């Protein structure tokens, strides 16, 4: 493998960090493609998908909630996976409340349109890879 090279106006440390993170992302995608039996149309069912829904407040005011989902994968005919990508500076970083709230809102918006993810995960690259799968209880109890 040739590897991914970062250039432009970066310090050597920044360049190394980005190259390592991008290579980890590349290897992750190769593994994901294998998991989806080389079906690109299932792995990348939807990418950078703009979504929105309206939340009706008790005082009859509607709030429009918008977002952009990094990736939706079609695992089976009735099962979809919601994946959010993060690049983190620190290896010890993990999904924080803000990340969980983001995915809870995305899940809620998808439900409003008749889609309910069966698997929800955050794929972090820092520069190594860490994939954190979130369960519905974590998202439902998100207090931010």
C-alpha positions in Angstrom: 0.0 0.0 0.0 1.3 3.4 -1.0 -0.2 5.3 1.9 -1.9 8.6 2.1 0.3 11.7 2.2 -0.8 15.1 3.7 0.9 18.2 2.4 0.3 22.0 2.3 1.2 24.3 5.2 1.4 21.7 8.0 4.1 21.2 10.5 5.8 17.8 10.5 3.8 16.8 13.6 0.5 17.8 12.0 1.4 16.1 8.7 2.3 12.8 10.6 -0.8 12.9 12.7 -3.1 13.4 9.6 -1.3 10.8 7.5 -1.6 8.2 10.4 -5.3 9.1 10.9 -6.1 8.9 7.2 -4.3 5.6 6.9 -6.2 4.2 9.9 -9.4 5.4 8.1 -8.4 3.7 4.9 -7.7 0.4 6.7 -11.0 0.7 8.5 -12.9 1.2 5.2 -11.2 -1.9 3.8 -12.4 -3.9 6.8 -15.9 -2.5 6.6 -16.0 -3.3 2.9 -15.2 -7.0 3.8 -17.9 -6.9 6.5 -20.4 -5.8 3.8 -19.2 -8.5 1.4 -17.7 -6.0 -1.0 -21.1 -4.4 -1.6 -20.3 -0.7 -1.9 -24.0 0.1 -2.5 -24.7 -1.3 1.0 -21.6 0.1 2.8 -22.2 3.5 1.4 -26.0 3.4 1.1 -26.1 7.1 2.0 -23.2 9.4 2.7 -23.2 13.0 3.8 -27.0 12.8 4.0 -28.7 16.1 5.0 -31.6 15.4 7.3 -34.2 17.5 9.2 -37.3 17.2 11.3 -39.5 19.4 13.3 -39.9 19.2 17.0 -43.3 20.5 18.4 -42.8 22.3 21.6 -45.6 22.4 24.3 -46.2 26.1 23.5 -47.0 25.1 19.8 -43.7 26.5 18.5 -42.0 24.3 16.0 -38.2 23.9 16.0 -36.4 22.7 12.9 -33.6 20.3 13.8 -31.1 19.7 11.0 -28.0 17.6 10.6 -25.7 15.8 8.2 -25.1 12.1 8.7 -21.6 10.9 7.7 -22.7 7.4 6.7 -25.8 5.2 6.6 -25.1 1.5 5.7 -27.7 -1.0 4.7 -26.9 -4.1 6.6 -30.0 -6.1 5.5 -33.3 -5.0 3.9 -34.7 -3.9 7.3 -31.5 -3.0 9.1 -29.4 0.2 8.8 -26.3 1.4 10.5 -25.6 5.0 11.5 -21.9 5.9 11.6 -20.4 9.2 12.6 -16.7 9.9 11.9 -14.4 11.8 14.3 -10.8 12.8 14.2 -9.4 13.1 17.7 -6.1 14.5 18.9 -5.9 12.3 22.0 -5.8 8.5 22.1 -7.7 8.5 25.4 -10.6 10.5 24.1 -13.9 8.7 23.9 -17.5 9.6 22.9 -18.5 12.5 24.9 -22.0 13.8 25.8 -22.0 16.2 22.7 -21.2 13.3 20.4 -24.0 11.2 22.0 -26.5 14.0 21.8 -25.6 14.5 18.1 -26.3 10.8 17.4 -29.4 10.8 19.5 -30.8 13.7 17.5 -29.8 12.0 14.2 -31.6 8.8 15.4 -34.7 10.8 16.3 -34.7 12.6 13.0 -34.4 9.3 11.1 -37.3 7.8 13.1 -39.5 10.7 12.1 -38.9 9.6 8.5 -39.6 5.9 9.2 -36.0 4.8 9.5 -34.6 3.3 12.7 -30.9 2.4 12.9 -30.2 -1.0 14.4 -26.6 -0.2 14.9 -25.2 3.2 15.9 -21.4 3.9 16.1 -18.8 6.5 16.3 -15.6 5.7 14.4 -12.7 7.8 15.8 -9.3 8.2 14.2 -6.6 9.5 16.5 -4.5 8.4 14.5 -5.3 4.9 15.5 -8.8 3.7 15.1 -11.4 3.3 17.8 -15.0 2.3 17.0 -17.5 2.8 19.8 -20.9 1.2 19.4 -23.6 3.1 21.3 -26.7 1.4 22.5 -30.2 2.9 22.5 -30.3 3.3 26.3 -27.1 5.5 26.1 -28.7 7.7 23.5 -32.1 7.9 25.2 -30.6 8.9 28.6 -28.4 11.5 27.1 -28.6 14.6 29.3 -26.7 17.4 27.8 
